[in-house]
Amino acid sequence: MGIGKKLMNLFIQEADSRGLPCYLETQNPSNLGFYESFGFSVVKQIEISSELRSWSMVRLSPLHEHKNR
């Protein structure tokens, strides 16, 4: 149905309009590509156990990226 994509687009629009970076964590490796498609990058991976990992992901605001160029 694309609900996740719609929610992420709303979330990103709001964060971008305020110039805010975004942070999230996921324990499902299948989610990584979805979040990367919105500009998130993995900044840390933690192995909690042999069966469980967690990925911390960040997306900088376009305003922040523009200032650093």
C-alpha positions in Angstrom: 0.0 0.0 0.0 3.0 2.3 0.4 2.0 3.6 3.8 5.6 3.4 5.1 6.9 5.4 2.1 4.2 8.1 2.6 4.9 8.4 6.3 8.6 8.7 5.7 8.1 11.3 3.1 6.0 13.4 5.5 8.6 12.9 8.3 11.5 13.9 6.0 9.6 17.0 4.6 9.0 18.2 8.2 12.5 17.6 9.3 13.9 19.3 6.1 11.6 22.3 6.5 13.1 22.8 10.0 16.7 22.0 9.0 16.8 19.0 11.3 18.9 15.9 10.9 17.1 12.5 11.4 18.2 9.5 13.4 16.8 6.0 13.6 17.6 2.4 14.6 16.5 -0.8 13.0 17.1 -4.4 13.9 15.8 -5.7 10.5 18.5 -5.9 7.8 15.7 -5.8 5.2 14.9 -2.3 6.2 18.4 -0.9 5.4 17.7 -0.4 1.7 14.3 1.3 2.4 15.9 3.8 4.8 18.9 4.4 2.5 16.5 5.3 -0.3 15.5 8.3 1.9 19.1 9.4 2.3 19.9 7.6 5.6 23.4 6.1 6.1 24.5 3.5 8.6 26.8 5.1 11.2 27.0 2.2 13.6 26.3 -1.5 13.6 26.0 -3.4 16.9 26.0 -7.2 17.2 23.8 -7.8 20.2 24.0 -11.6 19.8 24.7 -14.0 17.0 21.1 -13.7 16.0 20.4 -10.0 16.6 22.1 -6.9 15.2 21.1 -3.2 15.4 21.9 -0.5 12.9 22.0 3.2 13.8 21.3 5.4 10.8 21.5 9.2 10.2 20.2 11.5 7.6 21.6 15.0 7.6 19.4 17.9 6.7 20.0 19.4 3.2 20.7 22.8 5.0 23.5 21.1 7.0 25.0 19.4 3.9 24.9 22.7 2.0 26.8 24.5 4.8 29.6 21.9 4.7 30.3 22.2 1.0 
